[in-house]
Amino acid sequence: MRYSGFKVLWEGLTGNRGWKPVWREPEPKESYDIVIVGGGGHGLATAYYLAKQFGMTNIAVVEKGWIGSGNVGRNTTIIRSNYMLPGNEPFYEFSMKLWENLEQDFNYNAMVSQRGIINLFHSDPQRDAFARRGNAMRMAGADAVLLDRAGIEKHCPFLDFDNARFPIKGGLWQPRGGTVRHDAVAWGYARGADARGVDIIQNCEVTGFVMENGECKGVETSRGTIRAGKTAVCVAGSSGRVMEKAGMRLPIESHVLQAFVSEGLKPVIPGVITFGAGHFYVSQSDKGGLVFGGDIDGYNTYAQRGNLPVVEDVCEGGMAIMPMIGRARLLRMWGGVVDMSMDGSPFIDKTHIDGLYFNGGWCYGGFKATPASGYCYAHLLARDEPHPTATELRLDRFLTGNIIDEKGVGAQPNLH
Ligand SMILES: Cc1cc2nc3c(=O)[nH]c(=O)nc-3n(C[C@H](O)[C@H](O)[C@H](O)COP(=O)(O)OP(=O)(O)OC[C@H]3O[C@@H](n4cnc5c(N)ncnc54)[C@H](O)[C@@H]3O)c2cc1C
């Protein structure tokens, strides 16, 4: 079924009896060409691009809960490509280009809203660092504009420019950044993959791998064994736990990251704004809620809930740039388990075990990467060679020293 304005009108006039389930609930088959472990944004996007771009449809996505129950439905929905290093920037810009055409591509309203992202700076050295980042972005074909204080005042007059500790001196603006409705991304990719024959199997937990002569031949699940020519893991915050079942220890830690939504307010925030002297980012949803977040909780955990010290820290960051946020009431908050790699950059790679592939290490930046991650993982699975924009997202980069230390925080990824 194709969705369109005409279809909505027609169904409205005829009692909404023509809508069909958006995906099937198939029983798992005995074997597939490819089994994707994890029905988050990345797993579903991988299945979609495998089917659409590479013509492979004998595929299952195996999800332990329901699709969208993980980080794809828990994030603060920000998309951007304001990265600096060559191993990252072309990949995230590729993702941005895929976002720009995504809704037409998978015929689903994902509310892609490119209202811009502004990273504020508060000191002269920080301005220099942002100018350098903006130049790197432009050299990679992305958009970046360095704004001075007057430029920021034009976009966001409500900010506290003269805060004694963190005066706002300007910001790096990416006009094409913005937000996307996160769960609609999971649903859109699921619908597109299902329509092409991919089996999306929910409530099916992978409990182990089928290993024969040192090769991975499929997965053991709570609903039986499923054999596969290739097994592609992308389970985000559960990466360590799942890959451990194949005897692999990853350069990844799991942490909880919290998100917050205020009561609905009149439109005030034009796009996404980030505080440059602490960790706070905010946008406003179409319903009016301020959607914001900040730092991870800072300890290793698999629990999808956080603690109050970080709530205080995040709210302090918000108060430093927009004190009026203190008048708004918090409506909802939740946590998600994020997979933090030791240089802060992700992996899309084959493992040393034949037939087993790994995608992870996205930490709190993987939502914006969803289209490119799916596309590049599909490319790797279909052709057994990395996509040109993902050649450096390798698992062995800590052995070879080719780390992608985007934020320059060295061996302290917990400070990201
Ligand atoms: C609070 C918060 C805010 C964030 N904000 C942003 C943001 O603004 N912008 C941005 O770019 N990124 C953001 N992120 C990060 C982003 O959400 C993640 O990096 C990304 O969603 C991870 O990829 P995914 O969608 O595939 O993960 P998930 O949706 O977590 O998918 C992984 C799936 O694997 C399943 N799984 C786990 N174990 C098994 C198993 N044994 N068997 C079968 N299935 C299994 C899980 O149930 C889950 O559904 C945020 C994350 C959080 C938590």
Ligand as a Chemical Component Dictionary entry (heavy atoms), coordinates in Angstrom:
data_LIG
# 
_chem_comp.id                   LIG 
_chem_comp.type                 NON-POLYMER 
_chem_comp.pdbx_formal_charge   0 
_chem_comp.three_letter_code    LIG 
# 
loop_
_chem_comp_atom.comp_id 
_chem_comp_atom.atom_id 
_chem_comp_atom.alt_atom_id 
_chem_comp_atom.type_symbol 
_chem_comp_atom.charge 
_chem_comp_atom.model_Cartn_x 
_chem_comp_atom.model_Cartn_y 
_chem_comp_atom.model_Cartn_z 
_chem_comp_atom.pdbx_ordinal 
LIG C1  C1  C 0 18.535 9.174   25.622 1  
LIG C2  C2  C 0 19.242 9.055   24.313 2  
LIG C3  C3  C 0 19.351 10.160  23.476 3  
LIG C4  C4  C 0 20.000 10.055  22.241 4  
LIG N1  N1  N 0 19.997 11.134  21.401 5  
LIG C5  C5  C 0 20.543 11.033  20.165 6  
LIG C6  C6  C 0 20.455 12.114  19.264 7  
LIG O1  O1  O 0 19.848 13.147  19.552 8  
LIG N2  N2  N 0 21.035 11.983  18.044 9  
LIG C7  C7  C 0 21.711 10.855  17.695 10 
LIG O2  O2  O 0 22.266 10.808  16.598 11 
LIG N3  N3  N 0 21.757 9.769   18.521 12 
LIG C8  C8  C 0 21.174 9.836   19.743 13 
LIG N4  N4  N 0 21.207 8.745   20.597 14 
LIG C9  C9  C 0 21.883 7.512   20.170 15 
LIG C10 C10 C 0 21.045 6.635   19.256 16 
LIG O3  O3  O 0 19.731 6.541   19.727 17 
LIG C11 C11 C 0 21.691 5.244   19.160 18 
LIG O4  O4  O 0 23.072 5.381   18.880 19 
LIG C12 C12 C 0 21.065 4.388   18.066 20 
LIG O5  O5  O 0 19.653 4.408   18.166 21 
LIG C13 C13 C 0 21.578 2.956   18.198 22 
LIG O6  O6  O 0 21.214 2.165   17.105 23 
LIG P1  P1  P 0 19.830 1.326   17.024 24 
LIG O7  O7  O 0 18.747 2.269   16.668 25 
LIG O8  O8  O 0 20.018 0.208   16.105 26 
LIG O9  O9  O 0 19.703 0.830   18.524 27 
LIG P2  P2  P 0 18.458 0.116   19.331 28 
LIG O10 O10 O 0 17.183 0.791   18.924 29 
LIG O11 O11 O 0 18.840 0.109   20.727 30 
LIG O12 O12 O 0 18.467 -1.299  18.638 31 
LIG C14 C14 C 0 19.158 -2.430  19.148 32 
LIG C15 C15 C 0 18.130 -3.529  19.308 33 
LIG O13 O13 O 0 18.791 -4.753  19.611 34 
LIG C16 C16 C 0 17.898 -5.501  20.402 35 
LIG N5  N5  N 0 18.640 -6.572  21.073 36 
LIG C17 C17 C 0 19.524 -6.466  22.081 37 
LIG N6  N6  N 0 19.962 -7.679  22.450 38 
LIG C18 C18 C 0 19.349 -8.580  21.637 39 
LIG C19 C19 C 0 19.379 -9.982  21.535 40 
LIG N7  N7  N 0 20.139 -10.742 22.344 41 
LIG N8  N8  N 0 18.591 -10.587 20.597 42 
LIG C20 C20 C 0 17.813 -9.840  19.766 43 
LIG N9  N9  N 0 17.742 -8.497  19.838 44 
LIG C21 C21 C 0 18.504 -7.872  20.756 45 
LIG C22 C22 C 0 17.323 -4.475  21.359 46 
LIG O14 O14 O 0 16.112 -4.907  21.955 47 
LIG C23 C23 C 0 17.156 -3.266  20.456 48 
LIG O15 O15 O 0 15.847 -3.148  19.932 49 
LIG C24 C24 C 0 20.583 8.814   21.859 50 
LIG C25 C25 C 0 20.489 7.698   22.689 51 
LIG C26 C26 C 0 19.799 7.810   23.899 52 
LIG C27 C27 C 0 19.689 6.595   24.788 53 
# 
loop_
_chem_comp_bond.comp_id 
_chem_comp_bond.atom_id_1 
_chem_comp_bond.atom_id_2 
_chem_comp_bond.value_order 
_chem_comp_bond.pdbx_ordinal 
LIG C1  C2  SING 1  
LIG C2  C3  SING 2  
LIG C2  C26 DOUB 3  
LIG C3  C4  DOUB 4  
LIG C4  N1  SING 5  
LIG C4  C24 SING 6  
LIG N1  C5  DOUB 7  
LIG C5  C6  SING 8  
LIG C5  C8  SING 9  
LIG C6  O1  DOUB 10 
LIG C6  N2  SING 11 
LIG N2  C7  SING 12 
LIG C7  O2  DOUB 13 
LIG C7  N3  SING 14 
LIG N3  C8  DOUB 15 
LIG C8  N4  SING 16 
LIG N4  C9  SING 17 
LIG N4  C24 SING 18 
LIG C9  C10 SING 19 
LIG C10 O3  SING 20 
LIG C10 C11 SING 21 
LIG C11 O4  SING 22 
LIG C11 C12 SING 23 
LIG C12 O5  SING 24 
LIG C12 C13 SING 25 
LIG C13 O6  SING 26 
LIG O6  P1  SING 27 
LIG P1  O7  DOUB 28 
LIG P1  O8  SING 29 
LIG P1  O9  SING 30 
LIG O9  P2  SING 31 
LIG P2  O10 DOUB 32 
LIG P2  O11 SING 33 
LIG P2  O12 SING 34 
LIG O12 C14 SING 35 
LIG C14 C15 SING 36 
LIG C15 O13 SING 37 
LIG C15 C23 SING 38 
LIG O13 C16 SING 39 
LIG C16 N5  SING 40 
LIG C16 C22 SING 41 
LIG N5  C17 SING 42 
LIG N5  C21 SING 43 
LIG C17 N6  DOUB 44 
LIG N6  C18 SING 45 
LIG C18 C19 SING 46 
LIG C18 C21 DOUB 47 
LIG C19 N7  SING 48 
LIG C19 N8  DOUB 49 
LIG N8  C20 SING 50 
LIG C20 N9  DOUB 51 
LIG N9  C21 SING 52 
LIG C22 O14 SING 53 
LIG C22 C23 SING 54 
LIG C23 O15 SING 55 
LIG C24 C25 DOUB 56 
LIG C25 C26 SING 57 
LIG C26 C27 SING 58 
# 
